[in-house]
Amino acid sequence: MGLPFPKGIAVTSRLAPGLIPWAWGINGCASVLSSILASMGALTFGFSWVLACAGGAYLVGLAIFYPLVRGTKEANS
């Protein structure tokens, strides 16, 4: 949410423009599923657990995304 998705779309448009509709579709599905899973997880395990899992998911995404962004910046230089 926020900054990661628009940045991801910008990188995707440079690397594989044909995947942009897929990115929007996956984002929509993930948004619906994550809201349901977050509610269920908070009721079952507690809100701190949900926040820790969300932070972990963002760190995994950053670990995947960062080399792609770095590679496109170096290619443009």
N, CA, C and O atoms as a CHARMM CRD file, in Angstrom:
* protein
*
  308
    1    1 MET  N      0.84700  -1.16200   0.00000 PROA 1      0.00000
    2    1 MET  CA     0.00000   0.00000   0.00000 PROA 1      0.00000
    3    1 MET  C      0.89800   1.23200   0.00000 PROA 1      0.00000
    4    1 MET  O      2.07000   1.15800   0.37000 PROA 1      0.00000
    5    2 GLY  N      0.35700   2.32200  -0.40300 PROA 2      0.00000
    6    2 GLY  CA     1.13400   3.54700  -0.40500 PROA 2      0.00000
    7    2 GLY  C      2.14700   3.57900  -1.53000 PROA 2      0.00000
    8    2 GLY  O      1.78400   3.47000  -2.70100 PROA 2      0.00000
    9    3 LEU  N      3.39800   3.72700  -1.18700 PROA 3      0.00000
   10    3 LEU  CA     4.47000   3.91000  -2.16100 PROA 3      0.00000
   11    3 LEU  C      4.91700   2.63200  -2.88100 PROA 3      0.00000
   12    3 LEU  O      5.24900   2.71600  -4.06400 PROA 3      0.00000
   13    4 PRO  N      4.94600   1.45600  -2.24400 PROA 4      0.00000
   14    4 PRO  CA     5.47400   0.28400  -2.94300 PROA 4      0.00000
   15    4 PRO  C      4.74200  -0.08500  -4.23500 PROA 4      0.00000
   16    4 PRO  O      5.39100  -0.43900  -5.22000 PROA 4      0.00000
   17    5 PHE  N      3.42200  -0.01200  -4.25500 PROA 5      0.00000
   18    5 PHE  CA     2.70800  -0.43300  -5.46600 PROA 5      0.00000
   19    5 PHE  C      2.96500   0.48200  -6.66000 PROA 5      0.00000
   20    5 PHE  O      3.26700  -0.02400  -7.74100 PROA 5      0.00000
   21    6 PRO  N      2.86000   1.81200  -6.51700 PROA 6      0.00000
   22    6 PRO  CA     3.18000   2.66300  -7.67600 PROA 6      0.00000
   23    6 PRO  C      4.62000   2.50700  -8.15600 PROA 6      0.00000
   24    6 PRO  O      4.88100   2.53700  -9.35900 PROA 6      0.00000
   25    7 LYS  N      5.55100   2.34300  -7.22600 PROA 7      0.00000
   26    7 LYS  CA     6.94000   2.11600  -7.62700 PROA 7      0.00000
   27    7 LYS  C      7.07300   0.79000  -8.36000 PROA 7      0.00000
   28    7 LYS  O      7.80600   0.68800  -9.34400 PROA 7      0.00000
   29    8 GLY  N      6.36700  -0.22200  -7.88100 PROA 8      0.00000
   30    8 GLY  CA     6.39100  -1.52300  -8.54600 PROA 8      0.00000
   31    8 GLY  C      5.80800  -1.45800  -9.94800 PROA 8      0.00000
   32    8 GLY  O      6.32200  -2.10000 -10.86400 PROA 8      0.00000
   33    9 ILE  N      4.74700  -0.69400 -10.12200 PROA 9      0.00000
   34    9 ILE  CA     4.15800  -0.52200 -11.45600 PROA 9      0.00000
   35    9 ILE  C      5.14000   0.19600 -12.37800 PROA 9      0.00000
   36    9 ILE  O      5.25400  -0.15000 -13.55400 PROA 9      0.00000
   37   10 ALA  N      5.85100   1.20000 -11.84600 PROA 10     0.00000
   38   10 ALA  CA     6.83000   1.92000 -12.66500 PROA 10     0.00000
   39   10 ALA  C      7.95200   0.98900 -13.12500 PROA 10     0.00000
   40   10 ALA  O      8.35600   1.02900 -14.28700 PROA 10     0.00000
   41   11 VAL  N      8.45000   0.15700 -12.22200 PROA 11     0.00000
   42   11 VAL  CA     9.51500  -0.78500 -12.58500 PROA 11     0.00000
   43   11 VAL  C      8.98200  -1.82800 -13.56200 PROA 11     0.00000
   44   11 VAL  O      9.66300  -2.18000 -14.52500 PROA 11     0.00000
   45   12 THR  N      7.77700  -2.32000 -13.32100 PROA 12     0.00000
   46   12 THR  CA     7.18000  -3.31400 -14.20600 PROA 12     0.00000
   47   12 THR  C      6.96700  -2.74700 -15.60400 PROA 12     0.00000
   48   12 THR  O      7.14700  -3.45800 -16.59300 PROA 12     0.00000
   49   13 SER  N      6.58600  -1.47300 -15.69600 PROA 13     0.00000
   50   13 SER  CA     6.36700  -0.87300 -17.01700 PROA 13     0.00000
   51   13 SER  C      7.66500  -0.78900 -17.81000 PROA 13     0.00000
   52   13 SER  O      7.64300  -0.81100 -19.04000 PROA 13     0.00000
   53   14 ARG  N      8.80300  -0.69100 -17.10800 PROA 14     0.00000
   54   14 ARG  CA    10.09000  -0.67500 -17.80500 PROA 14     0.00000
   55   14 ARG  C     10.58400  -2.07400 -18.14800 PROA 14     0.00000
   56   14 ARG  O     11.16800  -2.28400 -19.21100 PROA 14     0.00000
   57   15 LEU  N     10.35300  -3.03700 -17.24900 PROA 15     0.00000
   58   15 LEU  CA    10.89400  -4.38000 -17.44200 PROA 15     0.00000
   59   15 LEU  C      9.97200  -5.28500 -18.25800 PROA 15     0.00000
   60   15 LEU  O     10.43900  -6.01400 -19.13300 PROA 15     0.00000
   61   16 ALA  N      8.67700  -5.24600 -17.98100 PROA 16     0.00000
   62   16 ALA  CA     7.72600  -6.14100 -18.64900 PROA 16     0.00000
   63   16 ALA  C      6.35100  -5.48300 -18.69100 PROA 16     0.00000
   64   16 ALA  O      5.49600  -5.80300 -17.86500 PROA 16     0.00000
   65   17 PRO  N      6.12100  -4.57400 -19.63000 PROA 17     0.00000
   66   17 PRO  CA     4.84600  -3.84200 -19.65900 PROA 17     0.00000
   67   17 PRO  C      3.61100  -4.73500 -19.78400 PROA 17     0.00000
   68   17 PRO  O      2.52500  -4.34600 -19.35300 PROA 17     0.00000
   69   18 GLY  N      3.76100  -5.90200 -20.35600 PROA 18     0.00000
   70   18 GLY  CA     2.62800  -6.80600 -20.49800 PROA 18     0.00000
   71   18 GLY  C      2.13200  -7.38200 -19.18200 PROA 18     0.00000
   72   18 GLY  O      1.03200  -7.93100 -19.12600 PROA 18     0.00000
   73   19 LEU  N      2.92600  -7.26700 -18.12400 PROA 19     0.00000
   74   19 LEU  CA     2.53500  -7.82100 -16.82800 PROA 19     0.00000
   75   19 LEU  C      1.77700  -6.82900 -15.94600 PROA 19     0.00000
   76   19 LEU  O      1.36000  -7.18400 -14.84300 PROA 19     0.00000
   77   20 ILE  N      1.59100  -5.59200 -16.41200 PROA 20     0.00000
   78   20 ILE  CA     0.90500  -4.59300 -15.58400 PROA 20     0.00000
   79   20 ILE  C     -0.53100  -5.00800 -15.26600 PROA 20     0.00000
   80   20 ILE  O     -0.94100  -4.86400 -14.11500 PROA 20     0.00000
   81   21 PRO  N     -1.32400  -5.51600 -16.22100 PROA 21     0.00000
   82   21 PRO  CA    -2.67100  -5.98100 -15.84000 PROA 21     0.00000
   83   21 PRO  C     -2.64400  -7.09400 -14.79100 PROA 21     0.00000
   84   21 PRO  O     -3.50800  -7.15000 -13.91600 PROA 21     0.00000
   85   22 TRP  N     -1.65600  -7.97200 -14.88400 PROA 22     0.00000
   86   22 TRP  CA    -1.51000  -9.02600 -13.88000 PROA 22     0.00000
   87   22 TRP  C     -1.20200  -8.43300 -12.51000 PROA 22     0.00000
   88   22 TRP  O     -1.73400  -8.88600 -11.49700 PROA 22     0.00000
   89   23 ALA  N     -0.34900  -7.42700 -12.48400 PROA 23     0.00000
   90   23 ALA  CA     0.00100  -6.78800 -11.21100 PROA 23     0.00000
   91   23 ALA  C     -1.23900  -6.18600 -10.55300 PROA 23     0.00000
   92   23 ALA  O     -1.42800  -6.32000  -9.34400 PROA 23     0.00000
   93   24 TRP  N     -2.09200  -5.51700 -11.35400 PROA 24     0.00000
   94   24 TRP  CA    -3.31600  -4.93900 -10.81200 PROA 24     0.00000
   95   24 TRP  C     -4.25500  -6.02700 -10.30900 PROA 24     0.00000
   96   24 TRP  O     -4.87500  -5.87100  -9.25800 PROA 24     0.00000
   97   25 GLY  N     -4.36500  -7.11800 -11.04200 PROA 25     0.00000
   98   25 GLY  CA    -5.22900  -8.21700 -10.62600 PROA 25     0.00000
   99   25 GLY  C     -4.75000  -8.88300  -9.34900 PROA 25     0.00000
  100   25 GLY  O     -5.54100  -9.15600  -8.44600 PROA 25     0.00000
  101   26 ILE  N     -3.45700  -9.14000  -9.27800 PROA 26     0.00000
  102   26 ILE  CA    -2.89300  -9.75800  -8.07800 PROA 26     0.00000
  103   26 ILE  C     -3.04100  -8.82200  -6.88800 PROA 26     0.00000
  104   26 ILE  O     -3.34600  -9.27200  -5.78400 PROA 26     0.00000
  105   27 ASN  N     -2.83000  -7.52900  -7.09500 PROA 27     0.00000
  106   27 ASN  CA    -2.99300  -6.55400  -6.02100 PROA 27     0.00000
  107   27 ASN  C     -4.43000  -6.55000  -5.50900 PROA 27     0.00000
  108   27 ASN  O     -4.65800  -6.50000  -4.30000 PROA 27     0.00000
  109   28 GLY  N     -5.40200  -6.60400  -6.42500 PROA 28     0.00000
  110   28 GLY  CA    -6.79700  -6.63200  -6.00800 PROA 28     0.00000
  111   28 GLY  C     -7.14200  -7.87100  -5.20200 PROA 28     0.00000
  112   28 GLY  O     -7.79600  -7.78000  -4.16300 PROA 28     0.00000
  113   29 CYS  N     -6.70100  -9.03400  -5.68100 PROA 29     0.00000
  114   29 CYS  CA    -6.95900 -10.28500  -4.94700 PROA 29     0.00000
  115   29 CYS  C     -6.26800 -10.28500  -3.59000 PROA 29     0.00000
  116   29 CYS  O     -6.85900 -10.68800  -2.58900 PROA 29     0.00000
  117   30 ALA  N     -5.03300  -9.84000  -3.55700 PROA 30     0.00000
  118   30 ALA  CA    -4.28700  -9.80800  -2.29500 PROA 30     0.00000
  119   30 ALA  C     -4.91700  -8.84200  -1.29700 PROA 30     0.00000
  120   30 ALA  O     -4.90600  -9.10000  -0.09300 PROA 30     0.00000
  121   31 SER  N     -5.46200  -7.73800  -1.78500 PROA 31     0.00000
  122   31 SER  CA    -6.11000  -6.77900  -0.88600 PROA 31     0.00000
  123   31 SER  C     -7.34300  -7.38600  -0.22100 PROA 31     0.00000
  124   31 SER  O     -7.56500  -7.20300   0.97600 PROA 31     0.00000
  125   32 VAL  N     -8.13300  -8.10100  -0.99600 PROA 32     0.00000
  126   32 VAL  CA    -9.34000  -8.73000  -0.43900 PROA 32     0.00000
  127   32 VAL  C     -8.96600  -9.84500   0.52800 PROA 32     0.00000
  128   32 VAL  O     -9.48500  -9.90800   1.64200 PROA 32     0.00000
  129   33 LEU  N     -8.06600 -10.72400   0.10000 PROA 33     0.00000
  130   33 LEU  CA    -7.67600 -11.84900   0.95700 PROA 33     0.00000
  131   33 LEU  C     -6.96400 -11.39400   2.22200 PROA 33     0.00000
  132   33 LEU  O     -7.20200 -11.94200   3.29900 PROA 33     0.00000
  133   34 SER  N     -6.09600 -10.40100   2.10200 PROA 34     0.00000
  134   34 SER  CA    -5.33700  -9.97300   3.28300 PROA 34     0.00000
  135   34 SER  C     -6.23300  -9.32600   4.33200 PROA 34     0.00000
  136   34 SER  O     -5.97300  -9.46600   5.52700 PROA 34     0.00000
  137   35 SER  N     -7.28300  -8.62000   3.91300 PROA 35     0.00000
  138   35 SER  CA    -8.17300  -8.02900   4.91100 PROA 35     0.00000
  139   35 SER  C     -8.92100  -9.11400   5.68900 PROA 35     0.00000
  140   35 SER  O     -9.12500  -8.99200   6.89700 PROA 35     0.00000
  141   36 ILE  N     -9.32200 -10.16000   4.99500 PROA 36     0.00000
  142   36 ILE  CA   -10.01500 -11.26700   5.67400 PROA 36     0.00000
  143   36 ILE  C     -9.05000 -12.01800   6.58500 PROA 36     0.00000
  144   36 ILE  O     -9.36900 -12.30400   7.73900 PROA 36     0.00000
  145   37 LEU  N     -7.86500 -12.33500   6.05600 PROA 37     0.00000
  146   37 LEU  CA    -6.87900 -13.07200   6.85800 PROA 37     0.00000
  147   37 LEU  C     -6.37400 -12.26500   8.03900 PROA 37     0.00000
  148   37 LEU  O     -6.11100 -12.82600   9.10200 PROA 37     0.00000
  149   38 ALA  N     -6.23400 -10.95000   7.87000 PROA 38     0.00000
  150   38 ALA  CA    -5.78100 -10.10800   8.98200 PROA 38     0.00000
  151   38 ALA  C     -6.82200 -10.09100  10.10300 PROA 38     0.00000
  152   38 ALA  O     -6.47000 -10.15100  11.28100 PROA 38     0.00000
  153   39 SER  N     -8.07200 -10.01200   9.74200 PROA 39     0.00000
  154   39 SER  CA    -9.13700 -10.04200  10.77000 PROA 39     0.00000
  155   39 SER  C     -9.14500 -11.37400  11.50200 PROA 39     0.00000
  156   39 SER  O     -9.22700 -11.41600  12.73000 PROA 39     0.00000
  157   40 MET  N     -9.05800 -12.46200  10.74400 PROA 40     0.00000
  158   40 MET  CA    -9.05800 -13.78600  11.37000 PROA 40     0.00000
  159   40 MET  C     -7.81400 -13.99000  12.22500 PROA 40     0.00000
  160   40 MET  O     -7.88800 -14.54000  13.32300 PROA 40     0.00000
  161   41 GLY  N     -6.66800 -13.54200  11.71100 PROA 41     0.00000
  162   41 GLY  CA    -5.42500 -13.68800  12.47100 PROA 41     0.00000
  163   41 GLY  C     -5.42200 -12.86200  13.74100 PROA 41     0.00000
  164   41 GLY  O     -4.92100 -13.31000  14.77200 PROA 41     0.00000
  165   42 ALA  N     -5.98300 -11.64600  13.67800 PROA 42     0.00000
  166   42 ALA  CA    -6.02500 -10.80300  14.86600 PROA 42     0.00000
  167   42 ALA  C     -6.92300 -11.41000  15.93800 PROA 42     0.00000
  168   42 ALA  O     -6.61300 -11.34100  17.12700 PROA 42     0.00000
  169   43 LEU  N     -8.03100 -12.00300  15.51600 PROA 43     0.00000
  170   43 LEU  CA    -8.91800 -12.63800  16.49300 PROA 43     0.00000
  171   43 LEU  C     -8.29600 -13.89100  17.09300 PROA 43     0.00000
  172   43 LEU  O     -8.49700 -14.19300  18.26900 PROA 43     0.00000
  173   44 THR  N     -7.53900 -14.61900  16.27700 PROA 44     0.00000
  174   44 THR  CA    -6.96900 -15.88300  16.73600 PROA 44     0.00000
  175   44 THR  C     -5.65900 -15.70200  17.49200 PROA 44     0.00000
  176   44 THR  O     -5.48000 -16.26700  18.57100 PROA 44     0.00000
  177   45 PHE  N     -4.73800 -14.91300  16.92700 PROA 45     0.00000
  178   45 PHE  CA    -3.39400 -14.81700  17.48500 PROA 45     0.00000
  179   45 PHE  C     -3.08000 -13.46900  18.12400 PROA 45     0.00000
  180   45 PHE  O     -2.12800 -13.36200  18.89800 PROA 45     0.00000
  181   46 GLY  N     -3.85200 -12.45300  17.81600 PROA 46     0.00000
  182   46 GLY  CA    -3.60600 -11.12500  18.36400 PROA 46     0.00000
  183   46 GLY  C     -3.09000 -10.16900  17.29600 PROA 46     0.00000
  184   46 GLY  O     -2.51800 -10.57200  16.28400 PROA 46     0.00000
  185   47 PHE  N     -3.31600  -8.89700  17.56300 PROA 47     0.00000
  186   47 PHE  CA    -2.96800  -7.87200  16.58900 PROA 47     0.00000
  187   47 PHE  C     -1.45700  -7.74100  16.39000 PROA 47     0.00000
  188   47 PHE  O     -1.00400  -7.44900  15.28400 PROA 47     0.00000
  189   48 SER  N     -0.68500  -7.95300  17.44100 PROA 48     0.00000
  190   48 SER  CA     0.78000  -7.87300  17.31200 PROA 48     0.00000
  191   48 SER  C      1.30800  -8.90500  16.32500 PROA 48     0.00000
  192   48 SER  O      2.23700  -8.63200  15.56400 PROA 48     0.00000
  193   49 TRP  N      0.71600 -10.07900  16.34400 PROA 49     0.00000
  194   49 TRP  CA     1.11300 -11.14000  15.40800 PROA 49     0.00000
  195   49 TRP  C      0.83300 -10.71600  13.97600 PROA 49     0.00000
  196   49 TRP  O      1.64900 -10.94100  13.08300 PROA 49     0.00000
  197   50 VAL  N     -0.33700 -10.09400  13.75800 PROA 50     0.00000
  198   50 VAL  CA    -0.70600  -9.63400  12.41800 PROA 50     0.00000
  199   50 VAL  C      0.26900  -8.55900  11.94200 PROA 50     0.00000
  200   50 VAL  O      0.69700  -8.57700  10.78800 PROA 50     0.00000
  201   51 LEU  N      0.62000  -7.62600  12.82300 PROA 51     0.00000
  202   51 LEU  CA     1.58000  -6.58000  12.44900 PROA 51     0.00000
  203   51 LEU  C      2.95600  -7.16900  12.12900 PROA 51     0.00000
  204   51 LEU  O      3.61700  -6.72700  11.19000 PROA 51     0.00000
  205   52 ALA  N      3.38200  -8.15500  12.90000 PROA 52     0.00000
  206   52 ALA  CA     4.67200  -8.79400  12.63000 PROA 52     0.00000
  207   52 ALA  C      4.65800  -9.50900  11.27800 PROA 52     0.00000
  208   52 ALA  O      5.62900  -9.42700  10.52500 PROA 52     0.00000
  209   53 CYS  N      3.58100 -10.19900  10.97200 PROA 53     0.00000
  210   53 CYS  CA     3.46700 -10.88000   9.67000 PROA 53     0.00000
  211   53 CYS  C      3.42900  -9.87400   8.52500 PROA 53     0.00000
  212   53 CYS  O      4.04400 -10.09700   7.48200 PROA 53     0.00000
  213   54 ALA  N      2.72000  -8.78000   8.71000 PROA 54     0.00000
  214   54 ALA  CA     2.65400  -7.75200   7.67200 PROA 54     0.00000
  215   54 ALA  C      4.02900  -7.13400   7.44700 PROA 54     0.00000
  216   54 ALA  O      4.43600  -6.91700   6.30500 PROA 54     0.00000
  217   55 GLY  N      4.74300  -6.85000   8.52900 PROA 55     0.00000
  218   55 GLY  CA     6.10000  -6.32500   8.39400 PROA 55     0.00000
  219   55 GLY  C      7.01200  -7.30500   7.68200 PROA 55     0.00000
  220   55 GLY  O      7.82900  -6.90800   6.85100 PROA 55     0.00000
  221   56 GLY  N      6.87400  -8.58900   8.00500 PROA 56     0.00000
  222   56 GLY  CA     7.66000  -9.61300   7.32400 PROA 56     0.00000
  223   56 GLY  C      7.34600  -9.68500   5.84200 PROA 56     0.00000
  224   56 GLY  O      8.24300  -9.85700   5.01700 PROA 56     0.00000
  225   57 ALA  N      6.07500  -9.55300   5.50600 PROA 57     0.00000
  226   57 ALA  CA     5.67800  -9.58000   4.09200 PROA 57     0.00000
  227   57 ALA  C      6.27400  -8.39500   3.33600 PROA 57     0.00000
  228   57 ALA  O      6.72700  -8.54400   2.20100 PROA 57     0.00000
  229   58 TYR  N      6.27500  -7.21900   3.96400 PROA 58     0.00000
  230   58 TYR  CA     6.87700  -6.05200   3.31800 PROA 58     0.00000
  231   58 TYR  C      8.39200  -6.21500   3.16700 PROA 58     0.00000
  232   58 TYR  O      8.96200  -5.77800   2.16700 PROA 58     0.00000
  233   59 LEU  N      9.04600  -6.83700   4.14500 PROA 59     0.00000
  234   59 LEU  CA    10.48900  -7.07000   4.03800 PROA 59     0.00000
  235   59 LEU  C     10.81200  -8.05400   2.92100 PROA 59     0.00000
  236   59 LEU  O     11.79600  -7.87200   2.20300 PROA 59     0.00000
  237   60 VAL  N     10.00200  -9.08500   2.76700 PROA 60     0.00000
  238   60 VAL  CA    10.20500 -10.03700   1.66100 PROA 60     0.00000
  239   60 VAL  C     10.02200  -9.31900   0.33000 PROA 60     0.00000
  240   60 VAL  O     10.81400  -9.50000  -0.59500 PROA 60     0.00000
  241   61 GLY  N      8.97700  -8.50700   0.24000 PROA 61     0.00000
  242   61 GLY  CA     8.75300  -7.73700  -0.98500 PROA 61     0.00000
  243   61 GLY  C      9.89700  -6.79400  -1.28800 PROA 61     0.00000
  244   61 GLY  O     10.29700  -6.65400  -2.44400 PROA 61     0.00000
  245   62 LEU  N     10.42900  -6.14200  -0.25900 PROA 62     0.00000
  246   62 LEU  CA    11.57000  -5.24300  -0.44600 PROA 62     0.00000
  247   62 LEU  C     12.80200  -6.00600  -0.91300 PROA 62     0.00000
  248   62 LEU  O     13.54600  -5.52700  -1.76900 PROA 62     0.00000
  249   63 ALA  N     13.01700  -7.19000  -0.35400 PROA 63     0.00000
  250   63 ALA  CA    14.17200  -7.99700  -0.75000 PROA 63     0.00000
  251   63 ALA  C     14.08600  -8.42000  -2.21600 PROA 63     0.00000
  252   63 ALA  O     15.10800  -8.55600  -2.88800 PROA 63     0.00000
  253   64 ILE  N     12.87800  -8.62700  -2.70100 PROA 64     0.00000
  254   64 ILE  CA    12.69100  -8.99100  -4.10800 PROA 64     0.00000
  255   64 ILE  C     12.75800  -7.76100  -5.00200 PROA 64     0.00000
  256   64 ILE  O     13.33100  -7.80800  -6.09100 PROA 64     0.00000
  257   65 PHE  N     12.17800  -6.67300  -4.54600 PROA 65     0.00000
  258   65 PHE  CA    12.01500  -5.46300  -5.35100 PROA 65     0.00000
  259   65 PHE  C     13.31000  -4.65300  -5.47800 PROA 65     0.00000
  260   65 PHE  O     13.59500  -4.10700  -6.54400 PROA 65     0.00000
  261   66 TYR  N     14.09400  -4.57400  -4.39800 PROA 66     0.00000
  262   66 TYR  CA    15.28000  -3.72300  -4.37700 PROA 66     0.00000
  263   66 TYR  C     16.28600  -4.04200  -5.48400 PROA 66     0.00000
  264   66 TYR  O     16.74700  -3.11400  -6.14800 PROA 66     0.00000
  265   67 PRO  N     16.64900  -5.30200  -5.71600 PROA 67     0.00000
  266   67 PRO  CA    17.58500  -5.58700  -6.81900 PROA 67     0.00000
  267   67 PRO  C     17.03200  -5.19000  -8.19200 PROA 67     0.00000
  268   67 PRO  O     17.79200  -4.78100  -9.07000 PROA 67     0.00000
  269   68 LEU  N     15.72300  -5.30700  -8.38000 PROA 68     0.00000
  270   68 LEU  CA    15.12800  -4.89800  -9.66700 PROA 68     0.00000
  271   68 LEU  C     15.25200  -3.40400  -9.87300 PROA 68     0.00000
  272   68 LEU  O     15.60000  -2.95400 -10.96400 PROA 68     0.00000
  273   69 VAL  N     14.96900  -2.62300  -8.83100 PROA 69     0.00000
  274   69 VAL  CA    15.05900  -1.16100  -8.92900 PROA 69     0.00000
  275   69 VAL  C     16.50000  -0.75200  -9.14600 PROA 69     0.00000
  276   69 VAL  O     16.78800   0.11400  -9.97200 PROA 69     0.00000
  277   70 ARG  N     17.40100  -1.36900  -8.41300 PROA 70     0.00000
  278   70 ARG  CA    18.82200  -1.04000  -8.55400 PROA 70     0.00000
  279   70 ARG  C     19.31800  -1.35300  -9.95300 PROA 70     0.00000
  280   70 ARG  O     20.09800  -0.59200 -10.52600 PROA 70     0.00000
  281   71 GLY  N     18.86600  -2.47400 -10.50300 PROA 71     0.00000
  282   71 GLY  CA    19.27400  -2.86900 -11.84700 PROA 71     0.00000
  283   71 GLY  C     18.77100  -1.91200 -12.91800 PROA 71     0.00000
  284   71 GLY  O     19.48000  -1.63700 -13.88600 PROA 71     0.00000
  285   72 THR  N     17.55200  -1.40000 -12.75400 PROA 72     0.00000
  286   72 THR  CA    17.02100  -0.47400 -13.74700 PROA 72     0.00000
  287   72 THR  C     17.68400   0.88800 -13.64900 PROA 72     0.00000
  288   72 THR  O     17.85300   1.56700 -14.66200 PROA 72     0.00000
  289   73 LYS  N     18.06700   1.30200 -12.43200 PROA 73     0.00000
  290   73 LYS  CA    18.75200   2.58900 -12.26600 PROA 73     0.00000
  291   73 LYS  C     20.14900   2.52300 -12.88600 PROA 73     0.00000
  292   73 LYS  O     20.58800   3.47400 -13.53100 PROA 73     0.00000
  293   74 GLU  N     20.85100   1.39100 -12.68900 PROA 74     0.00000
  294   74 GLU  CA    22.18700   1.24600 -13.26200 PROA 74     0.00000
  295   74 GLU  C     22.12200   1.17300 -14.78000 PROA 74     0.00000
  296   74 GLU  O     23.01900   1.66500 -15.46500 PROA 74     0.00000
  297   75 ALA  N     21.07100   0.56600 -15.30700 PROA 75     0.00000
  298   75 ALA  CA    20.92100   0.46800 -16.76500 PROA 75     0.00000
  299   75 ALA  C     20.63400   1.83300 -17.39000 PROA 75     0.00000
  300   75 ALA  O     21.03000   2.09500 -18.52600 PROA 75     0.00000
  301   76 ASN  N     19.94200   2.70500 -16.64400 PROA 76     0.00000
  302   76 ASN  CA    19.63700   4.02700 -17.16000 PROA 76     0.00000
  303   76 ASN  C     20.82400   4.98500 -17.07400 PROA 76     0.00000
  304   76 ASN  O     20.83400   6.01200 -17.75300 PROA 76     0.00000
  305   77 SER  N     21.81700   4.66800 -16.25500 PROA 77     0.00000
  306   77 SER  CA    22.98400   5.56200 -16.08000 PROA 77     0.00000
  307   77 SER  C     23.93100   5.52300 -17.23600 PROA 77     0.00000
  308   77 SER  O     24.94700   6.21700 -17.22600 PROA 77     0.00000
